[in-house]
Amino acid sequence: MASFVLQLPTTTTSRWRSFSVSASASSNGAAPGQSQSVGQGKGGPVIVELPLDKIRRPLMRTRANDPVKVKDLMDSIQEIGLQVPIDVLDVDGVYYGFSGCHRYEAHQRLGLPTIRCKVRKATKETLRHHLR
């Protein structure tokens, strides 16, 4: 069983509200029902809403996004919300996004302040590997 922590901002404070979410077919070897707090141990990824301006996109200008795909995503996000979070690396508290380019741009163009992300802790060596 895979465990994730879903964090959503509360409306009255600047704190995050955490929910434990589980799915079958674990790929990280966690025991069934086991969950971890964000930033503790070597748990799997967590699902969080991050401000767009806190996500660094180092490969953003390597190619242009398909404008039709971005428009279709904008329509879908307005109608039913983002269905698949973007993948983000957390390297020493700094967030790096390497995938989800069309979803990220759709959020930008819609003027949305945050985007749902699947965040996993990574080392600087992992970051260097993604930048090659």
N, C-alpha and C positions, 0 to 999 in steps of 0.2 A: 504494500500500500504506500503510495507516495503522499507526502504531506507538504502542504504549502501554507504560508501565512498570507492572508489577504489583508492589506492595510488600506483603510479609507480615511480621509481627513474628516474630523468631526466638524460640525457646523458652528459650534460655540467656542471652540478653543483651537489652538494651533497644534494640538496633539493628534496622533494617529490612533484610530480604533482598529484593533486586530481581531481577525477571525481565523480559526483553523479550518482548512479545507483539505479534504482527502480524496484520493482517486486510487483505483486499483492499478495493478501492473507497475509496481515500483521499479524505477531504474536506478535508484540511489541506495538501495539496500536498507532503507529505514524499516524499523519494526512496525507492524500494523498499529495504528493509533498513535504513533509517536509524532510529536510536533516540536518545533523549536522556535524560539524567539528570534526576531531579526537581529543579525549581527552576533549571534552566539553559536559557537561550535562550527561544525563543517556540514550543516544541513544543506538541503537542496535549494533551489531557487524560491523566491518569494514573489508574490504578485502585489504590486503597489501602484498607486497613482503618483506619478512624478511630474513636477512642473517642466514644461517643454524647455524652458531656459536653463534648466539644471542638467540637461543631457547634452554631452559633447558629441558631435557628429563628425569625426575626423575624415571620413571618406565621402562626405556629402557632395562635394563638387567634382567627383570623378566621372559622373554621368548624369544626364538629365532624367527626371522621372517622366513616365508616360502620362501626359495630361488627361487622357481619357480615363485611365485607371484611377488617377487621383480624384477626378470628378465623380466617378462611380462610388469610390470609397466615401467621399464627402456626403453623397446622397444616402448611402447606407448608414453611416455613422449618425447622421441627423435622424434617420428613421428608427434604427434599432440599437444604436451605440456600437462601440468598438467590440468586435467579437473575439479577436485574437490579439493578445497583448504583444508589444514589441519586445525583443530580447535586448537586455541591457547588462553590461558588465559594471560591477562596482569594484573599482580599484582604489583602495585607500580612501573611500568616501567620495570619490569622483565618479560620475556615471558616464559611460561611453556606449553609444548606440551604433551598431554596424548593420543591422537589418531593419526591416520595417520602414524603409524610406518613403514609400507611397502613403502608408498610414500616418507617419510623422508629418509629412507635408499636408495631408488632408486635415489633420488637427490644426496645423498652423493657419491654413487658409480659412478654416472655420472660426478662427479666433479663440479656440479652446485653450485654457491655461494649463491643463494637465493631460497626460496620456497614461493609459494602463500599461504597465511594464512587467515583464518577467525578469527579475533581477537576480543575478548570481554573483557571488563574490569571486574575484579573480586576482591573480598576481600581476605584477608588472611584466613578467615574462609572457604571460598569456596575452596581455595587451600588445606587447611587441609583435607577437605572432599574428594577431589580427591586423596589424598595420603593415605587414609585408605585402 
